Amino acid sequence: MKSENISTVKSANSRNKLSYHEIYLLALIDIVKGVTLNEIEKILKQYEQQEDYLTCAAIHKALKQAETHTIKELKDILDDQYKTHRGAGE
């Protein structure tokens, strides 16, 4: 499965300067949607070559979370983040 969220991080980040946390969440969303960890690691290597260390750190954090959490737990993390963000905006 091709990563749609992570592959758009670079262009979105160059225009909008996404935060570390936003990039991390995009990576988690990709993982929950079924993008393989191998695919995420390939994308990470691309960002390493571009020396985009903020994006690399965020993706690396998501990969570490995926290694130690189930998909359900990752979904719960995303749900909690959504509720927190939504509550802060209301």
N, C-alpha and C positions, 0 to 999 in steps of 0.2 A: 504494500500500500504506500503510495506516495504521500509525503508529508505536506499538507496544505498550509497548516498554521506556521510551522517553523520556517518553511521556505519563504513566507511573506514577512518574517521578522526583520530581515535586513532592509528591505525597501521601506517598510513602515518605520523602522528604527531610524533610518537616515532622514526621513521627513518629520517624524513626530517625536523622536528620541524616547522610545519606550523605556520604561524603567526595568531594572533587574527583575523585580517581582512580576511585572507584566510578561516579560519574556519567559520566565519560569512557568507561569500559568499556561502560556501558549504551548510550551513543551509538554506539560502535564496533560493538557487537552488532547494533543496529538497521541500521546501514549494511551490514554483512555479510549480514544477512537480506534485504536488498533495499529497504529504505526509501530513497526518493530523497533526494538532497542538498537538493532544493528543499523537500521536506517537513521535513527536519531544520532547514533555515533558517527555515521558518515557525514551528516550535516554538521555535527560538532567539529569534525576535522576541517570542513570547509571554512568555518568561522575562525578556527585556529590559524589557518593559512592567511586569512584576511586580517589577523591580529585584532579581532573584535573580542576582547577579553571579557567585557561585560556580558555579552551574549553567550560566550563560552561558559562562564561561571554559572549563569542561570540554567543553561541546558544541562550542564554537569550536575547541578543540584537536582533537577528533575530526574535525571538518569539514576542517581543514587536513591531517590525516593522510590523509583520503580523497582529497584533491586530489593528493597526491604519492605514494600507494601503490596498488598493485593490490589487488583483493579478496583474492587469495591472500596477499599480504603482510600485510593487515589480519588475516586469519585466523591467520597465524603470530604476530603480535603478541598476539592474544587467547590463543592456545595457550601462548605463553611466560608470559603473566600467570597463566594457570590453573595451569601447572606450578609457578611460583614460589609462588603462594598455597597450593597444595595441599601443596607441600614444606614450607612454613613451618608449616602446621597439623598436620603429622604428627610 
